[in-house]
Amino acid sequence: MRIQTLLLLTALLVIGCTGKPQASTPSLVFVATATPTEEPSPTPSATPTPTATLEPTSTPTATPTAMATATATPVPPTQAPRMVAPNEPAGFPLRPDMRTDKVVGQPGSRKMLTGAGPTVRDYSINDQPSSDPIAANSSGWNCRVHQEWEADPAVDWYVPEGTPVYSTMDGTASLRIVTISNAFDYYGIPREPYIGYPDTSHTQAIPGPSGGKAVYVRVSGGSFAVEFGHLSLKPTLSVVPPGAFVSGFSPDFDYASRFSAMRRFDVYDTIARWPVHRGDVIGYTGDGGYSEAPHLHYDIVRGGRLLCPTSEAGFADGGWLPK
């Protein structure tokens, strides 16, 4: 504003000094022109010297020191059972994990210890096929002893009387009775030489009919049959369904009067029939007939021929128990 005022006063002074301007002389007109204010130049900022950035390096992880841990003893894998038809025998007629009774002591003074033997499964898979006759028969006769003494393969397990017995196949169960008496007691013959592996230096011949499997159940289906021998009659009668008794027999029948006498192993009466499935309880163990100690006798029949339930050497088509 001060600059504009000063220019105007100067112009008036000039005019006043020279008089009326000549026509040929152009008038000077001062035009106030805004002088642009020079913008201050920004002071360049010092560019910081780039600092090298260190890339993070992976910090090595300390490898943990292996600690000693208790390792369980490896258990061999259990072989999966193969598929079998319902009317084909498979598995055990007793609980596989049940412990057997065991014969201990020396010939002449041997005795039975309840539950002191291996499990039913271990005994049949590991011991009964053994080439050691003592170990193979310490908790029941194997197929070779049955073949020697009874002319047919079968297996026994020493177990207490009243142990549940399970069917190993589907089919029709027939409850049969040869006798309800024990041959050793009937004839007064010592049992000790016969328990475990027979002590042939002290065994005696049975002087009459042996009674065979005494009270037993036969399950038939298709081309197979299985037999469960030396059962206890009274508890076994309790599993027979109503209406399954053959005419003339019943739960209240006087079996003692009819079946106390000793008979041949192949002479029997069928007193009941009923359908069963694998795993059904079909009876309870006992001690009748040709029985040196309470046990279960088990055999497998196909086409009239007895097969070896275990995997013992010398028998064709054996090894049925683990199936």
C-alpha angles and dihedrals in degrees: 000000000000091000092053092051092049092052092050093052092049091053093051091050093054092049092049093052099049102041123216109000119247116254092238093052113083118225116249112229117192111212114198105235118193107237108220112245109239108242111228111252111241112252106245111245116232108257107233114241105252112251114221108248113220112226110231111253121214109262108229110248114230111246108237115243110248109251118213109245129189109256120205117233107266113255115215110246114259110242111241111245114251120243111270132182116257091246093050119089117252135160133006129316089217130048103283092220094052115114117237127223115256136216113229134177135043127303109282094031105042122140140181123252115202114235093355096116132082122279118282091253097046092046094053096042101039109020111031093056090049121120088226103092094200094054092039092058105029093105100030139330119291128215095272094056091045089051090050097045103028103022094237134079119251138134134238133199121199105227134150120274113268096037112149116252121207130207113246096204144021118265145090117317119215119193109212133184127203095161140328093219130092115242095216092051092040093056098031095242119154113248099203097086090056102049114101114349103001116254096224092189089069106028120114130208116252103250096214143004110338100210091235113215091350103201112015144156123227118197114198128188132150112327095338138077130180128198130205111197141196096029125171106249104212099054091038090057088059093067094053108106119237111270094024096102118107115243111282095029132085140155088273097049116128097249094165093063093046103040110027093098119089116252138179115280092247097051111088145141122231107221102174143013129193140152118264138182131215108280097028117131105246101172149327129263122260143162109249131129122009094358124140091188138356106291147131119256115205129186137168123216128194122174091347093305124111117232128205109252092203130058095254119153118255098039124101119224096010134142099081099143099074093046 
